[in-house]
Amino acid sequence: MMPPTELLNHLRKSVGAAHVLTEGDLSAYEQDWRKREYGKCMAVVRPATTEEVAAVVKACAAASVSIVPQGGNTGMVVGSTPDRSGTQVVLSLTRMNRVRALDAANLTVTVDAGCILQSIQEACAQSGFLFPLSMASQGSCTLGGNLGTNAGGTQVVRYGNTRELCLGLEVVTAQGDIWHGLSGLRKDNTGYDLRHLLIGSEGTLGVITGAIMKLYPLPAAQLTAFAAVPSLEAAVQLLGMAHQHLSAGLTGFEVMGQFALSLVIKHFPQIRVPFQQLSSPYCVVLEASDQESEVHARAGFERLLEAAMEQGCVQDAVVAESITQAQALWHVRESIPLAQAQEGLNIKHDISIAVSRIPEFVRLTDAQLEQAFPGVRLVNYGHLGDGNLHYNVQAPAGSDAEAFLRNDEPGVNAIVYEMVDQFNGSISAEHGVGSLKREKLAQHKSPVALNMMRAIKHALDPQNIMNPGRVLTL
């Protein structure tokens, strides 16, 4: 086994001494985004090329030192921060931030894994193309992290999760070999699909260093509406009508509960939240794009909203008249997580339920939580268009939020996850498992599936040096 000093010297030679960080404030790398966990690493290593990543992994494998791959470190499930042992290497990919190539004829873009999501969107838009992956953290999250967790976001209803947008990967294996899988092919049935195996593996099977992603033509028009609805059932009805009226033009459909919106009003009074006077239990943001013209898009949008009002599933609605207004409406939705954080520590759930059964799930689960934890406040919002709810639980008003989290989180999780099981849902829709949900996965995933996953982990990473302690219990 290579001594730590010798390993660090080897790493400095591989990536440059300036990019092996061992001193100073490393909290940006050693604590998770929600500040729930704090770790301590041996070093933060910042390679600039795939070959440098391979050299780092080979050295760590020879020294039996585990690696924690890290992008923007914006994850929600403590999946990219080191443990407290001081023996792990954080492999930060933020220097690998190039857009390598854009192929207009193939409708693809090839990028480094450390590219910030918003930078990819902007680079593609400048060339006349849409890269549709979009989420609140896009100004700081990286594509490698999006792929590692199979991130979702606000456009899944039309374009799918990150997985559906990826045509190929470049990966450094746990042994330090490089798999060059950036073919960009839409059809390739030559054995196991290693691309899909790596996507969603959260850095436990290898390090994603590059990817080739699908592009789409920029739409001729994009419209956004904010609608008040009388119930969650009405929101589901409106979603069905949107599919019928807009078909593939429907690109986003988000739901927000009244309490979630009240937190935005409370903590960000400068943000204008529509329909405050209606006290509607839910509001939705829906977005549609059109390849013909804004006139055509607006006509379809208005027909949808008129029909929805006639049927009683919409109480009132406003359609953005400009890009600025559309951004303002989306800003309301995207401010909910920040407003909830301002309100205090909370218990987060990223769950997936069949869209048709979401109203019943919410009604029954709300009732159980309110009975078990009187005064508890439910922050319910998320991507109704694809069945993904961020079903979060806030401590009772005026209570000790830290004590609530410490004492009641197990009981809250037990109720929520038992109900998810009863509705044949998933305890993680888009955030991943990390270490925060690792034990829960073992309780709620099929034993057969878990054994298959462990076999894959053992085959590809027999030393267990790739992000150990995440996703699986071994």
C-alpha positions as CSV (number, residue, x, y, z in Angstrom):
1,M,0.0,0.0,0.0
2,M,1.3,3.4,-1.0
3,P,1.9,5.8,2.0
4,P,-0.3,8.9,2.0
5,T,2.7,11.3,1.5
6,E,3.9,9.3,-1.5
7,L,0.4,9.2,-3.0
8,L,0.0,13.0,-2.6
9,N,3.4,13.5,-4.3
10,H,2.2,11.2,-7.2
11,L,-1.0,13.1,-7.5
12,R,0.8,16.5,-7.6
13,K,2.9,15.2,-10.5
14,S,-0.2,14.0,-12.3
15,V,-2.3,17.1,-12.1
16,G,0.0,19.9,-10.9
17,A,0.8,20.8,-7.3
18,A,-1.6,23.8,-7.5
19,H,-4.5,21.4,-8.1
20,V,-4.0,19.1,-5.1
21,L,-5.6,20.9,-2.2
22,T,-4.8,19.8,1.4
23,E,-4.8,23.0,3.4
24,G,-7.0,26.0,3.9
25,D,-10.8,26.2,3.9
26,L,-12.1,23.1,2.0
27,S,-15.6,23.4,3.3
28,A,-17.0,23.9,-0.3
29,Y,-15.8,20.3,-1.0
30,E,-16.2,18.7,2.4
31,Q,-19.8,19.6,3.3
32,D,-23.0,18.8,1.5
33,W,-25.2,21.5,-0.1
34,R,-27.9,21.2,2.6
35,K,-25.2,21.4,5.3
36,R,-26.4,18.3,7.0
37,E,-23.1,16.5,6.8
38,Y,-19.5,17.6,7.2
39,G,-16.6,15.4,6.1
40,K,-12.8,15.5,6.1
41,C,-10.7,14.5,3.0
42,M,-7.1,13.7,2.5
43,A,-7.0,16.0,-0.5
44,V,-9.1,17.7,-3.2
45,V,-7.7,16.8,-6.6
46,R,-8.7,18.8,-9.6
47,P,-7.7,17.2,-12.9
48,A,-8.1,19.0,-16.2
49,T,-8.3,16.1,-18.7
50,T,-9.6,12.6,-18.9
51,E,-6.1,11.3,-18.9
52,E,-5.3,13.1,-15.7
53,V,-8.5,11.6,-14.1
54,A,-7.2,8.1,-15.2
55,A,-3.8,8.8,-13.6
56,V,-5.5,9.9,-10.3
57,V,-7.7,6.8,-10.2
58,K,-4.8,4.4,-10.9
59,A,-2.7,6.0,-8.2
60,C,-5.6,5.8,-5.7
61,A,-6.4,2.2,-6.7
62,A,-2.7,1.2,-6.1
63,A,-2.8,2.9,-2.7
64,S,-6.3,1.4,-1.8
65,V,-7.5,5.0,-1.2
66,S,-11.2,5.6,-2.0
67,I,-12.4,8.4,-4.3
68,V,-15.4,10.7,-4.1
69,P,-16.2,12.1,-7.5
70,Q,-17.7,15.6,-7.2
71,G,-19.1,18.1,-9.7
72,G,-21.0,21.2,-8.4
73,N,-21.7,19.5,-5.1
74,T,-25.4,20.5,-5.3
75,G,-26.8,17.1,-4.5
76,M,-29.6,16.6,-2.0
77,V,-28.8,13.1,-0.6
78,V,-25.1,13.5,0.7
79,G,-23.7,11.6,-2.3
80,S,-20.6,13.7,-3.2
81,T,-18.9,14.7,0.1
82,P,-16.2,12.7,1.9
83,D,-16.7,10.9,5.1
84,R,-15.0,12.1,8.3
85,S,-12.0,9.7,8.2
86,G,-9.6,12.1,6.4
87,T,-8.5,9.2,4.2
88,Q,-10.5,9.9,1.0
89,V,-9.7,11.8,-2.1
90,V,-12.3,14.2,-3.5
91,L,-12.0,14.2,-7.2
92,S,-13.4,17.5,-8.4
93,L,-14.2,17.8,-12.1
94,T,-14.9,21.5,-12.2
95,R,-11.7,22.2,-14.3
96,M,-13.1,19.9,-17.0
97,N,-15.6,22.4,-18.3
98,R,-15.2,22.5,-22.1
99,V,-17.9,22.2,-24.7
100,R,-15.9,19.9,-27.0
101,A,-18.0,19.9,-30.2
102,L,-21.5,20.6,-31.5
103,D,-22.7,18.5,-34.4
104,A,-25.6,20.3,-36.1
105,A,-26.5,17.5,-38.5
106,N,-26.5,14.8,-35.8
107,L,-28.2,17.2,-33.3
108,T,-25.7,16.4,-30.6
109,V,-23.3,18.3,-28.3
110,T,-20.2,16.7,-26.7
111,V,-19.1,18.2,-23.4
112,D,-16.8,17.7,-20.4
113,A,-18.5,16.3,-17.3
114,G,-17.6,19.4,-15.3
115,C,-19.5,21.8,-17.6
116,I,-22.1,23.8,-15.6
117,L,-25.6,23.0,-16.9
118,Q,-26.5,26.6,-17.7
119,S,-23.3,27.1,-19.7
120,I,-24.2,24.2,-21.9
121,Q,-27.7,25.6,-22.4
122,E,-26.3,29.0,-23.4
123,A,-23.6,27.6,-25.7
124,C,-26.2,25.5,-27.5
125,A,-28.7,28.4,-27.8
126,Q,-26.1,30.6,-29.4
127,S,-25.8,28.0,-32.1
128,G,-29.6,27.9,-32.5
129,F,-30.3,24.7,-30.6
130,L,-32.1,23.8,-27.4
131,F,-30.5,21.7,-24.7
132,P,-33.7,21.0,-22.7
133,L,-32.3,19.8,-19.3
134,S,-33.4,22.5,-16.8
135,M,-33.6,22.8,-13.1
136,A,-33.3,25.4,-10.3
137,S,-29.6,24.6,-9.6
138,Q,-28.5,24.9,-13.3
139,G,-26.3,27.8,-12.5
140,S,-24.0,25.7,-10.4
141,C,-24.7,21.9,-11.0
142,T,-22.6,20.1,-13.5
143,L,-23.5,17.6,-16.3
144,G,-21.5,14.9,-14.7
145,G,-23.6,15.2,-11.5
146,N,-26.8,15.3,-13.6
147,L,-25.8,12.1,-15.3
148,G,-24.6,10.5,-12.1
149,T,-28.0,10.9,-10.4
150,N,-30.1,10.8,-13.6
151,A,-31.4,14.2,-12.8
152,G,-34.9,15.3,-13.9
153,G,-35.9,18.9,-13.6
154,T,-38.8,20.9,-15.1
155,Q,-38.8,19.6,-18.8
156,V,-39.1,15.8,-18.1
157,V,-42.7,15.7,-19.3
158,R,-41.5,16.4,-22.8
159,Y,-37.8,15.5,-23.0
160,G,-37.3,12.9,-20.3
161,N,-34.7,12.6,-17.6
162,T,-31.0,13.1,-18.2
163,R,-30.8,9.5,-19.2
164,E,-33.1,10.1,-22.2
165,L,-30.9,12.9,-23.4
166,C,-27.6,11.0,-23.4
167,L,-26.2,9.2,-26.4
168,G,-22.8,8.3,-25.1
169,L,-20.3,8.5,-22.3
170,E,-16.6,8.7,-21.7
171,V,-15.8,7.0,-18.4
172,V,-12.7,6.2,-16.2
173,T,-13.2,2.8,-14.6
174,A,-12.3,1.9,-11.0
175,Q,-9.0,0.5,-12.4
176,G,-8.1,3.7,-14.1
177,D,-8.9,2.6,-17.7
178,I,-10.7,4.9,-20.1
179,W,-13.9,3.7,-21.8
180,H,-14.3,5.8,-25.0
181,G,-18.1,5.6,-25.6
182,L,-18.8,8.9,-27.3
183,S,-20.2,7.5,-30.5
184,G,-23.3,9.6,-30.7
185,L,-25.3,6.8,-32.2
186,R,-29.0,6.5,-31.7
187,K,-29.0,2.8,-32.5
188,D,-26.3,0.5,-31.2
189,N,-27.3,-3.0,-30.1
190,T,-23.9,-4.5,-29.5
191,G,-24.2,-6.1,-26.1
192,Y,-25.0,-4.6,-22.7
193,D,-25.7,-0.9,-22.6
194,L,-22.9,0.3,-20.4
195,R,-24.1,3.9,-20.8
196,H,-27.3,3.3,-19.0
197,L,-25.5,1.3,-16.3
198,L,-23.2,4.2,-15.5
199,I,-26.0,6.8,-15.6
200,G,-27.6,7.0,-12.2
201,S,-24.8,5.1,-10.5
202,E,-23.8,8.1,-8.4
203,G,-20.0,7.6,-9.0
204,T,-20.0,4.2,-7.5
205,L,-19.0,2.3,-10.7
206,G,-16.7,4.8,-12.4
207,V,-16.0,8.5,-13.1
208,I,-18.0,10.1,-16.0
209,T,-15.6,12.5,-17.7
210,G,-17.5,13.4,-20.9
211,A,-20.9,12.9,-22.5
212,I,-22.6,13.4,-25.9
213,M,-26.1,14.7,-25.5
214,K,-29.1,15.2,-27.7
215,L,-30.1,18.7,-29.0
216,Y,-33.4,20.0,-30.4
217,P,-34.2,23.0,-32.7
218,L,-35.0,26.1,-30.7
219,P,-38.8,26.5,-30.6
220,A,-40.3,29.4,-32.5
221,A,-42.3,30.3,-29.4
222,Q,-42.5,29.3,-25.8
223,L,-45.4,30.3,-23.5
224,T,-45.8,30.1,-19.8
225,A,-49.0,30.2,-17.7
226,F,-49.7,30.3,-13.9
227,A,-53.1,28.9,-13.0
228,A,-55.0,28.6,-9.7
229,V,-56.8,25.2,-9.2
230,P,-59.4,24.2,-6.6
231,S,-57.8,20.8,-5.8
232,L,-55.0,18.4,-6.6
233,E,-57.6,16.4,-8.5
234,A,-58.3,19.4,-10.6
235,A,-54.5,19.8,-11.3
236,V,-54.4,16.3,-12.6
237,Q,-57.5,16.9,-14.7
238,L,-55.8,20.1,-16.1
239,L,-52.7,18.0,-17.0
240,G,-54.8,15.5,-18.9
241,M,-56.4,18.4,-20.9
242,A,-53.0,19.9,-21.5
243,H,-51.8,16.7,-23.1
244,Q,-54.9,16.6,-25.3
245,H,-54.7,20.2,-26.4
246,L,-51.0,20.6,-26.7
247,S,-49.7,17.1,-27.3
248,A,-45.9,17.1,-27.6
249,G,-46.0,20.9,-27.2
250,L,-46.4,20.6,-23.4
251,T,-42.9,20.9,-22.0
252,G,-43.5,21.6,-18.3
253,F,-46.2,21.1,-15.7
254,E,-45.4,22.0,-12.0
255,V,-47.7,22.0,-9.0
256,M,-47.3,24.1,-5.9
257,G,-49.3,23.8,-2.6
258,Q,-50.6,26.8,-0.8
259,F,-48.2,26.5,2.1
260,A,-45.2,26.2,-0.2
261,L,-46.3,29.4,-1.9
262,S,-46.9,31.1,1.4
263,L,-43.3,30.6,2.3
264,V,-42.2,32.4,-0.8
265,I,-44.5,35.3,0.0
266,K,-43.2,35.4,3.6
267,H,-39.4,35.2,2.9
268,F,-39.2,36.8,-0.5
269,P,-41.9,39.6,-0.4
270,Q,-40.3,41.2,-3.5
271,I,-41.5,38.2,-5.6
272,R,-45.0,38.6,-6.9
273,V,-47.0,35.5,-6.4
274,P,-50.2,35.5,-8.5
275,F,-53.7,34.9,-7.1
276,Q,-52.9,35.4,-3.4
277,Q,-56.4,36.7,-2.9
278,L,-58.0,33.4,-4.1
279,S,-56.4,31.2,-1.4
280,S,-56.4,28.4,-3.8
281,P,-55.1,25.1,-2.3
282,Y,-52.8,24.6,-5.3
283,C,-51.4,26.5,-8.3
284,V,-49.6,25.2,-11.3
285,V,-47.1,26.5,-13.8
286,L,-47.4,25.1,-17.2
287,E,-45.2,25.7,-20.2
288,A,-45.7,24.9,-23.9
289,S,-43.4,25.3,-27.0
290,D,-44.3,25.6,-30.6
291,Q,-42.3,25.2,-33.8
292,E,-44.7,27.3,-35.9
293,S,-45.3,30.7,-34.4
294,E,-46.2,32.5,-31.2
295,V,-49.7,33.2,-32.6
296,H,-50.2,29.5,-33.1
297,A,-48.9,28.7,-29.7
298,R,-50.9,31.3,-27.9
299,A,-54.1,30.2,-29.6
300,G,-53.7,26.7,-28.4
301,F,-52.8,27.8,-24.9
302,E,-55.9,30.0,-24.6
303,R,-58.2,27.3,-25.9
304,L,-56.8,25.0,-23.2
305,L,-57.3,27.5,-20.4
306,E,-60.8,28.5,-21.6
307,A,-61.9,24.8,-21.7
308,A,-60.3,24.2,-18.3
309,M,-62.2,27.1,-16.7
310,E,-65.5,25.9,-18.3
311,Q,-64.9,22.5,-16.7
312,G,-64.0,24.0,-13.3
313,C,-60.5,22.7,-13.0
314,V,-59.0,26.2,-13.3
315,Q,-60.2,29.1,-11.1
316,D,-58.0,31.8,-12.7
317,A,-55.0,31.9,-14.9
318,V,-52.4,34.4,-16.3
319,V,-50.3,33.9,-19.4
320,A,-46.9,35.5,-19.6
321,E,-46.7,38.3,-22.3
322,S,-42.9,38.4,-22.4
323,I,-39.8,36.4,-21.6
324,T,-39.4,38.6,-18.5
325,Q,-42.9,37.7,-17.3
326,A,-42.3,34.0,-18.0
327,Q,-39.1,34.1,-16.0
328,A,-40.9,35.8,-13.1
329,L,-43.6,33.0,-13.0
330,W,-41.0,30.3,-13.1
331,H,-39.0,32.2,-10.4
332,V,-42.0,31.7,-8.0
333,R,-41.7,27.9,-8.4
334,E,-37.9,27.9,-8.2
335,S,-37.9,30.0,-5.0
336,I,-39.8,27.4,-3.0
337,P,-36.7,25.4,-1.9
338,L,-34.9,28.5,-0.9
339,A,-37.9,29.8,1.0
340,Q,-38.3,26.5,2.8
341,A,-34.6,26.6,3.8
342,Q,-35.2,30.2,5.2
343,E,-38.1,28.8,7.3
344,G,-35.8,26.3,9.0
345,L,-34.6,22.7,8.8
346,N,-37.0,20.3,7.2
347,I,-37.5,16.7,6.2
348,K,-37.2,16.3,2.4
349,H,-38.8,13.6,0.3
350,D,-38.2,13.2,-3.5
351,I,-40.9,10.6,-4.4
352,S,-42.5,9.3,-7.5
353,I,-46.1,8.1,-7.8
354,A,-48.3,7.4,-10.8
355,V,-49.9,10.7,-11.7
356,S,-53.4,9.4,-11.5
357,R,-52.9,8.3,-7.9
358,I,-51.1,11.4,-6.5
359,P,-54.2,13.1,-5.1
360,E,-55.2,10.0,-3.1
361,F,-51.6,9.6,-1.9
362,V,-51.4,13.2,-0.7
363,R,-54.8,13.0,1.0
364,L,-54.0,9.8,3.0
365,T,-50.4,10.7,3.8
366,D,-51.2,14.2,4.9
367,A,-53.8,12.8,7.3
368,Q,-51.4,10.3,8.8
369,L,-48.7,12.8,9.3
370,E,-51.0,15.4,10.9
371,Q,-52.4,12.7,13.3
372,A,-48.9,11.5,14.3
373,F,-47.3,14.9,14.4
374,P,-49.9,17.6,15.3
375,G,-49.2,21.0,13.8
376,V,-46.7,19.6,11.2
377,R,-46.6,21.8,8.0
378,L,-46.5,20.1,4.6
379,V,-44.5,21.7,1.8
380,N,-45.9,19.9,-1.2
381,Y,-44.7,20.9,-4.7
382,G,-43.0,19.4,-7.7
383,H,-43.1,18.0,-11.2
384,L,-46.7,16.8,-11.5
385,G,-46.3,16.2,-15.2
386,D,-44.0,13.2,-14.6
387,G,-45.4,12.1,-11.1
388,N,-42.5,13.5,-9.1
389,L,-43.4,15.3,-5.8
390,H,-41.1,17.0,-3.4
391,Y,-43.2,16.1,-0.4
392,N,-41.4,17.9,2.4
393,V,-42.3,18.2,6.0
394,Q,-41.7,21.3,8.1
395,A,-41.7,21.4,11.9
396,P,-44.8,22.9,13.6
397,A,-44.7,26.7,13.8
398,G,-42.7,28.0,16.7
399,S,-41.1,24.6,17.6
400,D,-37.4,23.7,17.6
401,A,-36.7,22.7,14.0
402,E,-33.4,21.0,14.9
403,A,-35.1,18.9,17.6
404,F,-37.9,18.0,15.2
405,L,-35.4,16.8,12.6
406,R,-33.4,14.9,15.1
407,N,-36.3,13.2,17.0
408,D,-39.1,12.9,14.4
409,E,-37.4,12.3,11.1
410,P,-37.4,8.5,11.4
411,G,-41.1,8.5,12.2
412,V,-42.0,10.9,9.4
413,N,-40.0,8.9,6.9
414,A,-41.6,5.7,8.0
415,I,-45.0,7.0,7.3
416,V,-44.1,8.6,4.0
417,Y,-42.1,5.7,2.6
418,E,-44.7,3.1,3.8
419,M,-47.3,5.0,1.8
420,V,-45.0,5.2,-1.2
421,D,-44.7,1.4,-1.1
422,Q,-48.5,1.0,-0.8
423,F,-48.9,3.2,-4.0
424,N,-46.2,1.2,-5.8
425,G,-44.0,4.3,-6.0
426,S,-40.3,5.2,-5.6
427,I,-38.5,6.8,-2.6
428,S,-36.2,8.6,-5.0
429,A,-37.4,10.1,-8.2
430,E,-34.6,12.4,-9.3
431,H,-32.2,13.2,-6.3
432,G,-30.6,9.8,-6.1
433,V,-29.8,7.7,-3.1
434,G,-26.4,8.8,-1.8
435,S,-25.8,8.0,1.8
436,L,-28.9,9.7,3.1
437,K,-31.3,7.1,1.7
438,R,-28.9,4.1,1.5
439,E,-30.5,2.2,4.4
440,K,-34.0,3.1,3.2
441,L,-33.2,1.6,-0.2
442,A,-32.2,-1.6,1.4
443,Q,-35.6,-1.7,3.1
444,H,-37.7,-0.7,0.2
445,K,-36.0,-2.2,-2.9
446,S,-36.5,-5.8,-4.0
447,P,-33.9,-8.2,-2.5
448,V,-33.4,-9.6,-6.0
449,A,-32.7,-6.2,-7.4
450,L,-30.3,-5.4,-4.6
451,N,-28.4,-8.6,-5.1
452,M,-28.0,-7.8,-8.8
453,M,-26.8,-4.3,-8.0
454,R,-24.2,-5.6,-5.5
455,A,-23.0,-8.1,-8.1
456,I,-22.4,-5.3,-10.6
457,K,-20.7,-3.2,-8.0
458,H,-18.4,-6.0,-7.0
459,A,-17.6,-6.8,-10.7
460,L,-16.7,-3.3,-11.7
461,D,-15.2,-2.0,-8.4
462,P,-13.9,-5.0,-6.5
463,Q,-11.8,-2.8,-4.2
464,N,-14.8,-0.7,-3.4
465,I,-12.9,2.5,-3.9
466,M,-15.5,4.4,-6.0
467,N,-17.7,6.5,-3.7
468,P,-18.0,3.8,-1.1
469,G,-21.0,4.0,1.3
470,R,-23.3,5.4,-1.3
471,V,-26.4,3.8,-2.8
472,L,-25.7,0.2,-1.5
473,T,-24.9,-1.5,1.7
474,L,-22.2,-4.1,1.0
